[in-house]
Amino acid sequence: MVIGMNELKRSDVMSICDMMLFGLDNATIAKRFNIRPGYVALIRAKKKWKDVVSQYPEFPRSTVFKK
């Protein structure tokens, strides 16, 4: 079950931002927080949680590595 987006805490979003800066892709981050990859993409694009993500530099693009 995917949690509601309102159940993410500010500290969770900060962790997500750190993971994005570290280079993790949206799917990996989404799995870790049990949210949709699309929502991670919105955070990466700075469309959600603007008060938190505005404190971070540009995030690198999400890349998915083929296995």
HUWONOR-V853493 format. One record per run of one state. SS is the DSSP state (~ for helix, > for strand, _ for the rest). FROM is the first residue (numbers start at 1). TO is the last residue. If there is no record, write none. Layout:
BEGIN
ss: <SS:SS>
from: <FROM:FROM>
to: <TO:TO>
END
This chain:
BEGIN
ss: <_:~:_:~:_:~:_:~:_:~:_>
from: <1:5:8:10:23:26:34:37:45:50:54>
to: <4:7:9:22:25:33:36:44:49:53:67>
END
